[in-house]
């Protein structure tokens, strides 16, 4: 009897150990699967962030030995009026890169909900095309469009409006808006595609019932479309605002921040500080300030979405 009891206890302990071993194995599996991504993310995202933060406390010109200056680089950057001008240009770009593309995307989505177009998939692909073209190619193409002898000026000359013609990217009054329009052309396709994907969740029966009850386009937009794609609007807002604030390639290839500082943005300021003037510490400090601004705006958008869901 005692031997049977002891055997039973041994079997129970053994099975318990096997369960614990299986549980440990199960817990390790997710870590094994995500470890390549974690390693990649740590090497190319986390490490550069902390390295940039560390460099921001040093004075270094990439040649002579670095000197610890603490927060002096942040004081220099925040006392420089050019950085405030650069950030103001970025916030103007938010209108062209985010607000206007979202507005255009909503209009296209609403129209496609109410009107069935033959070859809709083809038109979607054409409208989304600017999003997948290299930004260098886009900037160079628009630089030709905006040129003094480019299509826009030739069109105004054809209409007999020669007084309107100008060097759109070389004029202090028009350069910022001209670059902003490039951003609108690139980003409205992204907004449209995401909004259309969200609108596909709307039941056709609901739309038909709404129209039978006499709802007009504005009511359909306000009470059906907007509530159904709130998540997509948030995603597009975050992505496009981030693109506007960290914009570099479009501005650099179109105007290089000119004429003067008319289209200067923080990323151009960072590039010139680090690689032209060789103020690496100031460039790192500006980079970290820019990251904090983007993180703050993104956090506010996410918190507002969470509050609205609650």
VOMAR-154913 format. One record per residue: x, y, z of N, C-alpha, C in turn. Coordinates in steps of 0.2 Angstrom, whole numbers, padded with zeros to 4 digits, always signed. Layout:
XYZXYZXYZ;...
This chain:
+0004-0006+0000+0000+0000+0000+0004+0006+0000;+0010+0006+0005+0014+0012+0005+0018+0013-0002;+0020+0007-0005+0023+0008-0011+0019+0011-0017;+0013+0009-0017+0008+0011-0022+0007+0019-0021;+0006+0021-0014+0006+0028-0012+0012+0032-0015;+0018+0029-0013+0024+0033-0015+0024+0033-0022;+0022+0028-0026+0023+0028-0033+0018+0034-0036;+0012+0034-0033+0007+0039-0035+0010+0046-0034;+0013+0047-0028+0016+0054-0027+0022+0055-0031;+0026+0050-0033+0031+0051-0038+0029+0053-0045;+0023+0050-0047+0021+0051-0053+0018+0058-0053;+0014+0060-0048+0012+0067-0047+0017+0072-0048;+0023+0071-0044+0028+0076-0044+0031+0076-0051;+0032+0070-0054+0035+0070-0061+0030+0074-0066;+0024+0073-0066+0019+0076-0070+0019+0084-0069;+0020+0086-0063+0020+0093-0061+0026+0096-0064;+0032+0093-0063+0038+0095-0066+0038+0096-0074;+0035+0091-0077+0034+0091-0084+0030+0097-0086;+0024+0098-0082+0020+0104-0084+0024+0110-0083;+0028+0111-0078+0032+0117-0077+0037+0118-0083;+0040+0112-0085+0045+0112-0090+0041+0115-0097;+0035+0112-0098+0032+0114-0104+0030+0121-0104;+0028+0123-0098+0026+0130-0097+0032+0135-0098;+0037+0133-0096+0043+0137-0097+0045+0137-0105;+0044+0131-0108+0046+0131-0115+0041+0135-0119;+0034+0135-0117+0029+0139-0120+0031+0147-0119;+0033+0148-0113+0035+0156-0112+0041+0158-0116;+0045+0154-0117+0051+0155-0121+0050+0156-0128;+0045+0152-0131+0044+0152-0138+0042+0159-0141;+0038+0163-0138+0037+0170-0141+0043+0174-0141;+0047+0173-0136+0053+0177-0136+0058+0175-0141;+0058+0169-0142+0062+0166-0148+0060+0169-0155;+0054+0169-0156+0051+0171-0162+0052+0179-0163;+0051+0183-0158+0052+0190-0159+0059+0193-0158;+0063+0188-0156+0070+0190-0154+0074+0193-0160;+0073+0191-0166+0076+0194-0172+0074+0201-0173;+0067+0202-0172+0065+0209-0173+0067+0213-0168;+0067+0211-0161+0070+0215-0156+0077+0217-0156;+0081+0212-0159+0088+0214-0160+0089+0219-0165;+0085+0218-0171+0085+0223-0176+0083+0230-0174;+0077+0230-0170+0075+0236-0168+0079+0240-0163;+0083+0236-0158+0087+0238-0153+0093+0241-0157;+0096+0238-0162+0102+0240-0165+0101+0247-0169;+0095+0247-0173+0094+0252-0177+0089+0258-0175;+0086+0257-0169+0082+0262-0167+0083+0264-0160;+0083+0259-0155+0085+0261-0148+0092+0263-0147;+0097+0260-0150+0104+0262-0149+0105+0269-0152;+0103+0270-0158+0104+0277-0161+0100+0283-0156;+0095+0281-0153+0091+0286-0149+0096+0288-0143;+0098+0283-0140+0102+0284-0134+0109+0287-0136;+0112+0285-0142+0118+0288-0144+0117+0295-0146;+0111+0297-0149+0110+0304-0150+0109+0308-0144;+0106+0305-0139+0105+0309-0133+0112+0310-0129;+0116+0305-0130+0123+0306-0127+0127+0311-0130;+0127+0311-0137+0130+0316-0141+0128+0323-0140;+0122+0324-0138+0119+0330-0137+0122+0334-0131;+0125+0330-0127+0129+0333-0121+0136+0335-0122;+0138+0334-0128+0145+0335-0130+0146+0340-0135;+0152+0344-0135+0154+0348-0141+0159+0345-0145;+0157+0343-0151+0161+0339-0155+0161+0341-0163;+0166+0342-0166+0166+0344-0173+0168+0339-0178;+0168+0332-0175+0170+0326-0179+0177+0326-0181;+0181+0331-0178+0189+0330-0179+0192+0331-0173;+0192+0336-0169+0195+0337-0163+0191+0333-0157;+0195+0331-0152+0192+0328-0146+0185+0331-0144;+0180+0327-0142+0174+0330-0139+0175+0333-0132;+0171+0338-0130+0171+0341-0124+0164+0341-0121;+0164+0339-0115+0157+0338-0111+0155+0345-0110;+0149+0347-0112+0146+0354-0111+0139+0353-0107;+0137+0347-0106+0130+0346-0102+0125+0349-0107;+0120+0353-0104+0114+0355-0108+0116+0362-0112;+0122+0363-0112+0124+0370-0116+0121+0369-0123;+0122+0364-0127+0119+0363-0133+0112+0364-0134;+0108+0362-0129+0101+0364-0129+0100+0371-0128;+0104+0374-0124+0103+0382-0123+0104+0385-0129;+0110+0383-0133+0111+0386-0139+0106+0385-0145;+0103+0379-0145+0098+0378-0150+0092+0382-0148;+0090+0382-0142+0083+0385-0140+0084+0393-0141;+0090+0395-0141+0091+0403-0141+0092+0405-0148;+0092+0400-0153+0093+0402-0160+0086+0403-0163;+0085+0409-0166+0079+0410-0169+0077+0406-0175;+0083+0404-0178+0082+0400-0185+0078+0393-0183;+0079+0390-0177+0076+0384-0176+0068+0385-0175;+0066+0391-0172+0059+0392-0172+0056+0394-0179;+0060+0397-0183+0057+0398-0190+0057+0391-0193;+0061+0386-0192+0061+0380-0195+0055+0376-0193;+0054+0376-0186+0048+0373-0184+0041+0376-0186;+0041+0382-0187+0035+0386-0189+0034+0383-0197;+0039+0382-0201+0038+0380-0207+0035+0373-0207;+0038+0369-0202+0035+0362-0202+0028+0362-0200;+0026+0366-0196+0019+0366-0194+0014+0369-0199;+0017+0373-0204+0014+0375-0210+0013+0368-0214;+0018+0364-0215+0018+0358-0219+0013+0353-0216;+0012+0354-0209+0006+0349-0207+0000+0350-0210;-0002+0357-0212-0008+0358-0215-0008+0355-0222;-0002+0355-0226-0002+0353-0233-0001+0345-0233;+0003+0342-0228+0004+0335-0228-0001+0331-0224;-0005+0334-0220-0010+0330-0216-0017+0333-0217;-0018+0339-0215-0025+0341-0215-0028+0341-0222;-0025+0344-0227-0028+0344-0234-0028+0337-0237;-0023+0333-0236-0024+0326-0239-0030+0322-0235;-0031+0323-0229-0036+0320-0225-0043+0322-0228;-0043+0329-0229-0049+0332-0232-0051+0329-0239;-0046+0329-0243-0047+0326-0250-0048+0319-0250;-0045+0315-0245-0046+0308-0245-0054+0306-0243;-0056+0310-0238-0063+0310-0236-0068+0311-0241;-0067+0316-0245-0071+0318-0251-0071+0312-0256;-0065+0310-0258-0065+0304-0263-0069+0298-0260;-0068+0297-0254-0071+0291-0251-0079+0291-0251;-0081+0297-0249-0088+0299-0249-0091+0298-0256;-0088+0301-0261-0090+0300-0268-0090+0293-0270;-0085+0289-0269-0085+0282-0271-0090+0278-0267;-0092+0280-0261-0098+0277-0258-0104+0278-0261;-0105+0284-0264-0112+0286-0266-0112+0284-0274;-0107+0284-0277-0107+0283-0285-0102+0277-0286;-0105+0272-0290-0101+0267-0292-0098+0268-0298;-0091+0268-0299-0087+0270-0305-0085+0263-0308;-0085+0263-0314-0082+0257-0318-0075+0258-0318;-0071+0252-0316-0064+0253-0316-0061+0256-0309;-0065+0256-0304-0063+0259-0298-0057+0257-0295;-0055+0251-0296-0048+0248-0294-0043+0252-0297;-0044+0253-0304-0038+0256-0308-0037+0263-0306;-0043+0267-0304-0042+0274-0302-0039+0274-0295;-0041+0269-0291-0037+0269-0284-0030+0268-0285;-0028+0264-0290-0021+0263-0291-0017+0269-0293;-0021+0273-0298-0018+0279-0301-0017+0284-0295;-0022+0285-0291-0022+0290-0286-0017+0289-0281;-0016+0282-0280-0011+0280-0274-0004+0280-0277;-0003+0281-0283+0004+0281-0286+0009+0285-0283;+0007+0292-0282+0012+0296-0279+0015+0294-0273;+0011+0290-0269+0014+0287-0262+0020+0282-0263;+0020+0279-0269+0025+0273-0270+0031+0276-0274;+0030+0282-0277+0036+0284-0281+0041+0287-0277;+0047+0286-0278+0053+0289-0274+0052+0296-0273;+0053+0298-0267+0052+0305-0266+0058+0310-0269;+0063+0307-0271+0068+0311-0275+0066+0312-0282;+0063+0307-0285+0060+0307-0291+0054+0313-0291;+0050+0312-0286+0044+0317-0285+0047+0324-0285;+0052+0325-0281+0055+0332-0280+0058+0335-0286;+0061+0331-0290+0064+0333-0296+0059+0334-0301;+0054+0330-0301+0049+0331-0306+0045+0338-0305;+0043+0339-0298+0040+0345-0297+0044+0351-0297;+0051+0350-0297+0055+0356-0298+0055+0358-0305;+0054+0353-0310+0053+0355-0317+0047+0358-0318;+0041+0355-0315+0035+0358-0316+0035+0366-0313;+0038+0367-0308+0038+0374-0305+0043+0379-0308;+0047+0376-0313+0053+0380-0316+0050+0386-0320;+0054+0391-0321+0052+0397-0325+0049+0395-0332;+0052+0390-0335+0049+0388-0341+0046+0381-0341;+0043+0380-0335+0039+0374-0334+0032+0374-0336;+0029+0368-0335+0022+0368-0337+0017+0373-0334;+0018+0375-0328+0013+0379-0324+0014+0386-0327;+0020+0389-0328+0021+0395-0331+0019+0396-0338;+0020+0390-0342+0018+0390-0349+0010+0390-0349;+0007+0387-0345+0000+0387-0344-0003+0394-0343;+0000+0398-0339-0002+0404-0337-0001+0409-0343;+0005+0408-0347+0007+0412-0353+0001+0410-0358;-0001+0404-0359-0006+0402-0364-0012+0406-0362;-0014+0407-0356-0020+0410-0354-0019+0418-0354;-0013+0420-0356-0012+0427-0356-0011+0430-0349;-0009+0426-0344-0008+0429-0338-0001+0429-0336;+0003+0432-0340+0010+0432-0339+0013+0435-0332;+0008+0440-0330+0010+0443-0323+0010+0438-0317;+0007+0433-0318+0006+0428-0313+0012+0423-0312;+0016+0423-0318+0021+0418-0319+0027+0420-0314;+0030+0415-0311+0036+0417-0307+0040+0411-0306;+0046+0411-0303+0050+0405-0301+0047+0403-0294;+0042+0398-0294+0038+0396-0289+0043+0394-0283;+0048+0390-0284+0052+0388-0279+0058+0393-0277;+0059+0398-0281+0064+0403-0280+0061+0409-0277;+0055+0410-0276+0051+0416-0274+0050+0415-0266;+0052+0420-0262+0051+0419-0255+0044+0419-0253;+0039+0422-0257+0032+0422-0255+0029+0415-0257;+0031+0411-0262+0028+0406-0264+0031+0399-0263;+0038+0399-0261+0042+0393-0260+0039+0388-0255;+0037+0391-0249+0034+0386-0244+0028+0383-0246;+0023+0387-0249+0017+0384-0252+0018+0379-0257;+0023+0381-0262+0024+0376-0267+0027+0369-0265;+0031+0369-0260+0034+0363-0257+0028+0359-0254;+0024+0363-0250+0018+0360-0247+0013+0357-0251;+0012+0359-0257+0008+0356-0262+0011+0349-0264;+0017+0349-0265+0020+0342-0266+0019+0337-0261;+0019+0339-0255+0017+0335-0249+0010+0333-0250;+0005+0337-0252-0002+0336-0252-0003+0330-0258;+0001+0331-0263+0000+0327-0269+0003+0320-0267;+0008+0319-0263+0010+0313-0261+0006+0309-0256;+0003+0313-0251-0001+0310-0246-0008+0309-0246;-0011+0312-0251-0019+0311-0251-0020+0304-0254;-0016+0301-0257-0017+0294-0259-0017+0289-0254;-0013+0290-0249-0012+0286-0243-0019+0287-0239;-0021+0293-0238-0027+0294-0234-0033+0291-0238;-0034+0292-0244-0039+0289-0248-0040+0281-0247;-0034+0278-0248-0034+0270-0248-0036+0268-0241;-0033+0271-0235-0035+0269-0229-0042+0270-0227;-0045+0276-0229-0052+0278-0228-0056+0273-0232;-0055+0271-0238-0059+0267-0242-0059+0260-0239;-0053+0258-0236-0053+0251-0233-0057+0251-0226;-0057+0257-0223-0062+0257-0217-0069+0257-0219;-0070+0261-0224-0077+0262-0227-0080+0255-0229;-0076+0250-0231-0079+0244-0233-0082+0240-0227;-0081+0242-0221-0084+0239-0216-0092+0241-0215;-0093+0247-0218-0100+0249-0218-0105+0245-0222;-0110+0242-0219-0115+0238-0222-0119+0242-0227;-0119+0239-0233-0123+0242-0239-0130+0242-0237;-0133+0238-0233-0140+0239-0231-0141+0245-0227;-0136+0247-0222-0136+0253-0218-0136+0259-0223;-0132+0259-0228-0132+0264-0233-0138+0265-0236;-0141+0259-0239-0147+0260-0243-0153+0262-0238;-0153+0260-0232-0159+0262-0227-0158+0269-0226;-0152+0272-0225-0151+0279-0224-0153+0283-0230;-0152+0281-0236-0154+0285-0242-0161+0284-0243;-0165+0279-0241-0172+0278-0242-0175+0283-0237;-0172+0284-0231-0175+0289-0226-0174+0296-0228;-0170+0297-0233-0169+0304-0236-0163+0307-0233;-0158+0304-0231-0152+0307-0229-0148+0310-0235;-0146+0316-0234-0142+0319-0239-0134+0317-0238;-0130+0319-0243-0123+0317-0243-0120+0320-0236;-0121+0326-0234-0118+0328-0228-0120+0324-0222;-0126+0322-0221-0128+0317-0216-0125+0310-0216;-0125+0308-0222-0121+0301-0223-0114+0302-0221;-0111+0308-0222-0104+0309-0221-0103+0309-0213;-0107+0313-0210-0106+0315-0203-0108+0309-0198;-0114+0305-0200-0117+0300-0195-0115+0293-0197;-0112+0292-0203-0111+0285-0205-0103+0284-0206;-0101+0289-0211-0094+0288-0213-0089+0290-0208;-0089+0295-0205-0084+0298-0200-0084+0293-0194;-0090+0291-0191-0089+0286-0185-0086+0280-0187;-0087+0277-0193-0084+0271-0195-0077+0271-0197;-0074+0277-0198-0067+0277-0200-0063+0281-0195;-0065+0282-0189-0061+0286-0184-0054+0283-0183;-0053+0276-0183-0047+0273-0182-0042+0275-0188;-0045+0274-0194-0041+0276-0200-0039+0283-0200;-0043+0288-0198-0042+0295-0198-0036+0296-0193;-0036+0292-0187-0031+0293-0182-0024+0291-0185;-0024+0285-0188-0018+0282-0191-0015+0287-0197;-0019+0289-0201-0017+0294-0206-0014+0301-0203;-0018+0303-0198-0016+0309-0195-0009+0308-0192;-0007+0303-0188-0001+0302-0185+0005+0301-0190;+0003+0297-0196+0008+0296-0201+0010+0302-0205;+0005+0306-0207+0006+0312-0211+0009+0317-0207;+0007+0318-0200+0010+0323-0196+0017+0322-0195;+0019+0315-0194+0026+0313-0193+0030+0315-0199;+0027+0313-0205+0031+0315-0211+0032+0322-0212;+0027+0326-0210+0027+0334-0211+0033+0336-0206;+0033+0334-0200+0038+0337-0195+0045+0334-0196;+0046+0328-0199+0053+0326-0200+0055+0326-0208;+0051+0330-0211+0052+0331-0218+0059+0333-0220;+0062+0329-0224+0069+0331-0227+0070+0330-0234;+0068+0324-0237+0070+0323-0244+0067+0327-0249;+0060+0329-0248+0056+0333-0252+0059+0340-0252;+0060+0343-0246+0063+0350-0246+0070+0350-0249;+0074+0345-0247+0081+0346-0249+0082+0345-0256;+0078+0341-0259+0079+0340-0267+0075+0345-0271;+0070+0348-0267+0067+0354-0271+0070+0361-0270;+0072+0362-0264+0074+0369-0263+0080+0369-0258;+0082+0364-0255+0088+0364-0250+0087+0369-0245;+0081+0370-0243+0079+0375-0238+0078+0382-0240;+0080+0384-0246+0080+0390-0249+0073+0392-0252;+0072+0398-0255+0077+0403-0255+0079+0406-0248;+0085+0408-0247+0087+0410-0240+0085+0404-0235;+0081+0405-0230+0078+0400-0226+0071+0400-0226;+0068+0401-0232+0061+0401-0233+0057+0395-0232;+0061+0389-0234+0058+0383-0233+0062+0378-0228;+0066+0382-0224+0070+0378-0219+0066+0374-0214;+0068+0368-0213+0064+0364-0208+0069+0361-0203;+0067+0358-0197+0072+0355-0192+0076+0350-0195;+0074+0346-0200+0079+0341-0202+0084+0344-0207;+0083+0349-0210+0088+0353-0214+0093+0356-0209;+0090+0359-0204+0094+0363-0199+0099+0358-0196;+0096+0352-0194+0100+0346-0191+0106+0344-0196;+0104+0343-0203+0109+0341-0208+0115+0346-0208;+0113+0353-0209+0118+0358-0210+0122+0359-0203;+0119+0358-0197+0123+0359-0191+0128+0353-0191;+0126+0347-0193+0131+0341-0192+0136+0340-0197;+0134+0341-0204+0138+0340-0209+0141+0346-0213;+0138+0352-0212+0141+0358-0215+0145+0362-0210;+0142+0363-0204+0145+0368-0199+0149+0363-0194;+0147+0357-0194+0151+0352-0190+0150+0353-0182;+0144+0355-0181+0141+0356-0174+0137+0350-0172;+0141+0344-0171+0137+0338-0170+0133+0338-0164;+0135+0341-0158+0132+0341-0152+0125+0345-0153;+0125+0351-0156+0119+0355-0157+0114+0351-0162;+0117+0348-0167+0113+0344-0171+0109+0338-0168;+0113+0335-0163+0110+0329-0159+0105+0332-0154;+0106+0338-0151+0101+0341-0147+0095+0343-0151;+0096+0346-0157+0090+0347-0161+0086+0341-0163;+0089+0336-0164+0086+0329-0166+0082+0327-0160;+0085+0327-0154+0081+0325-0149+0075+0329-0147;+0075+0336-0148+0070+0341-0147+0064+0339-0152;+0066+0338-0159+0062+0336-0164+0058+0329-0162;+0062+0324-0160+0059+0318-0158+0054+0319-0152;+0055+0323-0147+0051+0325-0142+0044+0328-0144;+0045+0333-0149+0039+0336-0152+0035+0331-0155;+0037+0327-0159+0034+0322-0163+0030+0317-0158;+0034+0315-0153+0031+0310-0148+0026+0313-0144;+0026+0320-0142+0021+0323-0139+0015+0324-0143;+0015+0325-0149+0009+0326-0153+0006+0319-0154;+0010+0314-0156+0007+0307-0156+0004+0305-0150;+0007+0306-0144+0004+0304-0138-0003+0308-0137;-0003+0314-0138-0010+0318-0138-0015+0315-0142;-0013+0314-0148-0018+0311-0153-0021+0304-0150;-0016+0300-0148-0018+0293-0145-0023+0294-0139;-0021+0298-0134-0025+0299-0128-0032+0302-0130;-0032+0306-0135-0039+0309-0136-0043+0304-0139;-0040+0299-0143-0044+0294-0146-0046+0289-0141;-0042+0288-0136-0044+0283-0130-0049+0286-0126;-0049+0293-0125-0054+0296-0121-0061+0296-0125;-0061+0297-0132-0067+0297-0135-0070+0290-0136;-0066+0284-0136-0068+0278-0135-0071+0276-0129;-0069+0279-0123-0071+0278-0117-0078+0281-0116;
